[in-house]
Amino acid sequence: MDLGLRGKVALVCGASRGIAYATAEELAREGCLLAICSRDAVALHSAQRRLEALGAEVTAIVADLATPDGLHQVIGGVKAYHGHVDILVCNTGGPPTGAPMAHEWDVWQQAGDLLLRTVVELTRAFVPGMQERRWGRVVAITSLAVKRPQPSLVLSNSLRAAVTGYLRTLADDVGKDGVTVNTVLPGFTATERLDALAAATSARTGQEREAVFEGWAAESPLRRLGRPEELAAVIAFLCSERAGFMTGQAVLVDGGAVKSLL
């Protein structure tokens, strides 16, 4: 299926691994010009080489988006290389685990910089250009925690919900200009982040790591974890011409783990 993305400029954040890397692969196969960023230089340049092997043109920027300097590097670097962005895929690592009252306020502020500020600053930098060109796609990777808060993930539960609220409001504002804005809510997906959460859950509950993974898999009617490429396929569709009438949505991709009608 041709998604109509050949020649579009796509910035995929946190694309050194996991769901975001798989998304970059999907967009590379669709003929996008890619800009990718990560704070992990070794992993980022490895990702760049693999994407270039697919025939993609790839700009890689080593930066920590949770910092003002990192945001400046990414925004300035992408504008210098490409001039504009047609597709913005927002993604960062997850914040620390912890109970609702476990964190001092500075930890909340750091998590806010990581999860919320990055989305606000990146959209402020690139969406006006999309509006001027009358076409654009914004997709943020959040979490099923937006629909069903997770134990010991109070920072993620709270701030990913804030991201969803911000982007739903943005979608209402820019839709008339041909820009769509959506979020994708991964369920339990086989990534390095899930490995870290399994370790934290094991330490908190005393369960073996294998039992933690088995429990997560059992929550889905499919009885397995998701694969990054399955999430990436949904994200690529939301970025496409074919998804032009889909905006303001929080799309749950969790194998049916969240038992709800809506």
N, C-alpha and C positions, 0 to 999 in steps of 0.2 A: 504494500500500500504506500503510495506516495503521499507524504504528509504535507507537501508544499513548503518545505523549509530550506531548500537548497539556496545557499548564499546568505542566509540569515546569520547574524552575529549573535551568539549565545554565550552569556556569562554563567558558568556553573560553579557555585561556591562550595568549598569543602570537597572538591572533586578528586582528591588523591586516592580515595577508597570508598567502599560501601555503595549505598544507593546513589549518591551523587556521581561517583565514577561511572556506574552502570548507565546513568542518565547521559553523561557525556558521551559514552559509547553509542548510545541510541541516536543522539543528535549528530554525532560524527557520521554515522551510516546514512543519515538523511541529508548530508551535504552541508551542514552548518559550519561556519567559521567559529572556532571555539576559543574562549578565554576561560582558563581554570585557575583557581587559587586554593591555597592551603598553607598552613603554618609549618607543615612538615616538608622540608625541601627535598629530602631523599624520595619520599613517597610521591610527591608531586611530579618530580622529573621522571620517575618511573612511569607514572600515569601518562605524562606527556608523550613519552616514547611509544607506549602501547597505542595511544590514540593516533599518533602520526603514522604508525604502521597500518592503520585502517585507511590512510589517505587523507586524513584531516589536517587542516592548518590550525595549529594550536599555539596560543600564547599562554605561558605559565607564569604566574606571579606568586612569589613566596611572601605571605603576609598573614598576620593574625587579625582577623576581622573584629575581634572583641576589643581592639584598641583603636584610638583615633588615628594613629600613624598607619596601622594596617588598612583601615578603611580608605585613607587618603591614597595609599599605594595602589590599592586595587582600582579605585575609581579613576585616579589619574592615569594609571598604566593602561587600563582598557580604553580610555578616551584617546590616549596618545597613539595606541596601536590601531584602533578600529574607528575611533571617532564617535561611535554610538553603540547601543545595544538594542537588539530586537527582542531577545528572549532573556529573561532574568530568572535564574533558578536559585533561590535563597536557601542556604543550608549551612549549619555550623555543627560542631560537636555538642554533646549534651552537658548540662551543668552537673555539679555534685549531687549525689543522693543524700537523703536526710529526712527526718520527721518534720512535721509542720512547724514546730517551734525550735528546731535544732540550729538554725543558721543565724548568725549575726547579720545586721543590716548591710554590712559591706559585702557579704557573700551574695545577698539579694541584688545589690547594685551590679556586681560583676556578672551575675547571671542575666540581668537585664541588658547589660552591654552586649553579652554574647548572643542572646536569643532575640531580643526586641529591637535594640538600637541598630543592629546590623541591617535588619529588614527595612526599618524606617529610613536610614541613611542611604541605602542602596536604591530604594524606590525613589527617593527625592532626587537622587543623582541621575537616574536613567529613565524614569517614566515620563518626565516632561518631553524628552526627545521622541519617545514613542507616540505621545499625543500629537506632536507636530507632524510626524510622518503618517499618522492615522492608522497605525498598526503596532501592536506589541503584545507580549505575553509575559505575565509574572506568575510563577509558581513557587510556593514555599513548601519545603518538606518539614512537617511538624511531627505529630505523633497521635496514635489512638488515645493518648492521655487527654486530648481535647474532648473526646467523647466519653471516656471512662478513666477518671484519674487513677493513677497507679500508686500503690503503697511505697512510701519512702522516696517519692519523686515530687515533692511539693514544689520545687523550683520549676521543674519542667511542666508540671500540671498547671501552674499559675501563669507562667510567662508564655507558653505556647498558646494558651487560650487568649492571652493579650495580643499575640501576633495574629491570631485568627480574627479577632475583633477589628484590629487595624486594617487588615487586608480586605475584610468584608466591606468596610466603610470606603476604602479606596476603590474597590470594584464599582460601587455605586457612582463614584465621582468621575471615573475615567472611561466608563463603558461607551459613552457617546462618542468618544474619540477613537474607537476601534481597538481599545486595549482591554484584554481580559485578565482577570486576577483570580487565582484559585489557590487552594492549599491541598496537599496530599498528606493523609494521615496513615503512616505505615503502622501495621501491627507488628507482631514479633517476627523480625526478619533477621536472617543469618548474616550479621555484620559484626565488626569488632566492637561496636558499641554494645551490642547484645551480650557479647562475651564479658564485657566489663560489668554490665548489670547483673549477669548471672553470678559473677564472683561476689558482688555486693549482696545479692539476695542470699547466697550461700552463707556468707559471713553473718548475716542478720538472723537467719532462720535455722542454721545448722543443717540444712539440706545439702546433699551432694549436688555438685554442679549438673551432673547428668539428670538428676531428678528435677532440677529447676527447668532445664530445657524441655524435658518430657512434659512437665506441667503446662508450660506455655504452648507446646504443640497441641496438647489435648484440648485447649480452649477453642481451637478452630474445628469446625465440622470436617475440614480436610485432614486433620490430625497431623499437621506438619508445620514447620516454620516457613515463612515467605522467603523468596529468593530476591536479591537486589534487582535482577533484570526484570522481574515481574512488576516491581514498583516503577522501574525506569520506563517500561512500556506505557504505563498510565500517564506518567509525567510527559513523555514525548507526545502523546496524543493531545494532552491539554495545551501543549505549545504549538499545535498544528493549525493549519488553515481549517481543517475539518471540525475543530472544536470551537469555531468562531462564535457559536451561540451559547457557550457554556462559560459562565462567570459568576463570581461570588460564592463558589461552592467549596465545601470542605469534604474531599473525597476520601472515604475510608477504604484502605486496601489492607485488610487484616485477615483474610481467609474466613470471614464470618465470625470472628471471635467476639465482637461486641454484639450482644443479643438485643437488638432494638429494631423498630420499624423504620425509624428515620435517622 
